[in-house]
Amino acid sequence: MSTCQTDSGLPPISIASITIGFISFAITIATFLSVFWSNLSTLRSAPTEIDDYLGNLKQGLFEERWHLRRVRKRRKRNTSSSGTVDEKSRSEVVKENNDDLAVRVSSETLKHMIHEFKDLERPFLRPQDLESRERRGGRDEWNDMFGRRLSAPEASEGEAVDFYRTNYWRCGFKERWEWLNRKNTALTMLEALQRIETRRVAREIGMVSK
């Protein structure tokens, strides 16, 4: 039984295979060009993106960690003044335990994110800032700032703004290349931070509305 052929002499299955091959090749080229132009745009915009992304991320991490510390302090104060466990219903105790656990988990997550952020921004810090960090002898400037702001929130407001407004090192090719490799990490951290903020706001709204 002979195979059906087109006027060009090729069987239909061969034409289909060639067509699929051309389509796959075109998709590969389009994907390559898309990635290439995206990377080129990132390299070109690195000076602005480094300041914007890292600045917003640092501010967000600082503010959210500070909010959670205030929440924990407020909850401890409210717990100590709201009576003993025997005076509370079982549902109240369970809810308080769940809320405490949620706050602790968010706090631990933020601690890890802050540590990751320090590694993320390190290649873009000015040499004098790196030297200043090393001279602190292992003391964490984040914890110092948290402590001052918790003890005197209004007095430390301006200092906090200066803290998370970092002047990063001039952006040469090395810094642009570092940013190309680290931008996705910054975006992932921003998304994770937004989820933590959303959960905290939802808990606070629930506490107000009950």
C-alpha positions as CSV (number, residue, x, y, z in Angstrom):
1,M,0.0,0.0,0.0
2,S,1.6,3.3,-1.1
3,T,1.9,6.3,1.2
4,C,-0.1,9.4,0.2
5,Q,2.2,12.2,-0.9
6,T,1.7,15.9,-1.7
7,D,2.6,17.7,-4.9
8,S,6.1,18.4,-3.4
9,G,6.7,14.7,-3.0
10,L,6.8,14.7,0.8
11,P,4.3,12.7,2.9
12,P,2.0,14.7,5.1
13,I,3.6,13.5,8.3
14,S,7.0,14.9,7.1
15,I,5.5,18.2,6.4
16,A,3.8,18.3,9.8
17,S,7.1,17.4,11.5
18,I,8.9,20.2,9.6
19,T,6.2,22.7,10.5
20,I,6.4,21.7,14.2
21,G,10.2,22.0,14.0
22,F,10.0,25.6,12.6
23,I,7.4,26.6,15.2
24,S,9.5,25.2,18.0
25,F,12.6,27.0,16.6
26,A,10.6,30.3,16.4
27,I,9.4,29.9,20.0
28,T,12.9,29.2,21.2
29,I,14.3,32.3,19.4
30,A,11.4,34.4,20.7
31,T,12.1,33.2,24.3
32,F,15.8,33.9,23.9
33,L,15.2,37.4,22.6
34,S,12.7,38.1,25.4
35,V,15.2,37.0,28.1
36,F,18.0,38.8,26.4
37,W,16.1,42.1,26.3
38,S,14.9,41.6,29.8
39,N,18.4,41.1,31.1
40,L,19.6,44.1,29.0
41,S,16.9,46.2,30.5
42,T,17.9,45.1,34.0
43,L,21.6,45.9,33.4
44,R,20.6,49.3,32.1
45,S,18.2,50.1,34.9
46,A,20.4,48.6,37.7
47,P,21.3,52.0,39.4
48,T,17.7,53.0,39.8
49,E,16.4,49.5,40.6
50,I,19.0,48.8,43.3
51,D,18.0,51.9,45.2
52,D,14.3,51.4,44.7
53,Y,14.0,47.7,45.3
54,L,16.6,47.4,48.2
55,G,15.4,50.6,49.8
56,N,11.7,49.6,49.8
57,L,12.7,46.1,51.0
58,K,14.8,47.4,53.8
59,Q,12.1,49.8,54.9
60,G,9.4,47.1,54.7
61,L,11.4,44.6,56.7
62,F,12.3,47.1,59.4
63,E,8.8,48.4,59.7
64,E,7.2,45.0,59.8
65,R,9.6,43.6,62.3
66,W,9.0,46.7,64.5
67,H,5.2,46.2,64.2
68,L,5.5,42.6,65.2
69,R,7.7,43.5,68.2
70,R,5.1,46.0,69.3
71,V,2.3,43.4,68.9
72,R,4.2,40.9,71.0
73,K,4.8,43.5,73.8
74,R,1.1,44.5,73.7
75,R,-0.1,40.9,73.8
76,K,2.2,40.1,76.8
77,R,0.8,43.2,78.6
78,N,-2.8,42.3,77.8
79,T,-2.3,38.7,78.8
80,S,-0.9,39.6,82.2
81,S,-3.9,41.9,82.9
82,S,-6.7,39.8,81.5
83,G,-6.9,37.2,84.2
84,T,-5.6,33.7,84.8
85,V,-6.1,30.7,82.5
86,D,-8.7,29.3,84.8
87,E,-10.8,32.5,84.3
88,K,-10.8,32.2,80.5
89,S,-12.9,30.0,78.3
90,R,-11.2,27.2,76.4
91,S,-11.9,28.9,73.1
92,E,-10.2,32.1,74.3
93,V,-7.1,30.2,75.4
94,V,-6.9,28.3,72.1
95,K,-7.3,31.5,70.1
96,E,-4.6,33.3,72.1
97,N,-2.3,30.4,71.6
98,N,-2.9,30.4,67.9
99,D,-2.4,34.1,67.6
100,D,0.8,33.9,69.6
101,L,2.1,31.1,67.4
102,A,1.2,33.1,64.3
103,V,3.1,36.1,65.6
104,R,6.1,34.0,66.6
105,V,6.3,32.3,63.2
106,S,6.1,35.7,61.4
107,S,8.8,37.1,63.6
108,E,11.1,34.2,63.0
109,T,10.5,34.4,59.3
110,L,11.3,38.1,59.3
111,K,14.5,37.5,61.3
112,H,15.6,35.0,58.6
113,M,14.6,37.5,55.8
114,I,16.6,40.3,57.4
115,H,19.6,38.0,57.5
116,E,19.1,37.2,53.9
117,F,18.6,40.8,53.0
118,K,22.0,41.7,54.6
119,D,23.7,39.2,52.3
120,L,21.6,40.5,49.3
121,E,22.7,44.1,49.7
122,R,26.3,43.5,50.7
123,P,27.8,43.7,47.1
124,F,26.2,47.2,46.7
125,L,27.3,48.8,50.0
126,R,29.9,51.5,50.0
127,P,33.3,50.4,51.4
128,Q,33.0,52.8,54.4
129,D,29.6,51.2,55.3
130,L,31.1,47.7,55.1
131,E,34.0,48.8,57.3
132,S,31.6,50.4,59.8
133,R,29.6,47.2,60.0
134,E,32.8,45.2,60.7
135,R,33.9,47.7,63.4
136,R,30.7,47.1,65.3
137,G,32.2,43.9,66.6
138,G,29.2,41.7,65.8
139,R,26.6,44.1,67.2
140,D,23.5,44.2,65.0
141,E,22.5,47.7,64.0
142,W,19.0,46.5,63.3
143,N,18.5,45.4,66.9
144,D,20.0,48.6,68.1
145,M,17.6,50.6,66.0
146,F,14.6,48.5,67.1
147,G,15.5,49.0,70.8
148,R,15.8,52.8,70.4
149,R,12.5,53.0,68.5
150,L,10.6,50.8,70.9
151,S,11.8,52.9,73.9
152,A,11.2,56.3,72.2
153,P,9.2,55.9,69.0
154,E,8.7,59.6,68.3
155,A,12.3,60.6,69.1
156,S,13.8,57.9,66.9
157,E,11.4,58.4,63.9
158,G,13.9,60.5,61.9
159,E,16.7,58.2,62.8
160,A,14.8,55.2,61.5
161,V,14.2,57.0,58.2
162,D,17.9,57.6,57.9
163,F,18.6,54.0,58.8
164,Y,16.7,52.4,55.9
165,R,17.6,55.1,53.4
166,T,20.9,53.5,52.4
167,N,23.3,55.2,50.0
168,Y,24.6,52.4,47.9
169,W,27.9,52.2,46.1
170,R,28.2,53.7,42.6
171,C,26.9,51.2,40.0
172,G,29.6,49.9,37.7
173,F,29.5,46.8,35.5
174,K,30.3,44.5,38.5
175,E,27.3,45.9,40.5
176,R,25.1,45.7,37.4
177,W,26.0,42.0,36.9
178,E,25.5,41.3,40.6
179,W,22.0,42.9,40.4
180,L,21.1,40.8,37.4
181,N,21.8,37.7,39.4
182,R,20.1,39.0,42.6
183,K,17.0,40.8,41.3
184,N,14.8,37.7,41.4
185,T,15.8,37.2,45.0
186,A,14.8,40.7,45.9
187,L,11.4,40.3,44.1
188,T,10.8,37.0,45.9
189,M,11.5,38.6,49.2
190,L,9.2,41.6,48.5
191,E,6.3,39.1,47.7
192,A,7.0,37.2,50.9
193,L,7.0,40.4,52.9
194,Q,3.7,41.5,51.4
195,R,2.1,38.2,52.5
196,I,3.4,38.6,56.0
197,E,2.1,42.2,56.1
198,T,-1.3,41.0,54.8
199,R,-1.6,38.4,57.5
200,R,-0.7,40.8,60.2
201,V,-3.2,43.4,59.1
202,A,-5.9,40.7,58.9
203,R,-5.2,39.6,62.5
204,E,-5.3,43.2,63.7
205,I,-8.6,43.8,61.9
206,G,-10.0,40.7,63.5
207,M,-8.9,41.8,66.9
208,V,-10.6,45.2,66.4
209,S,-13.8,43.8,65.0
210,K,-14.4,41.1,67.6
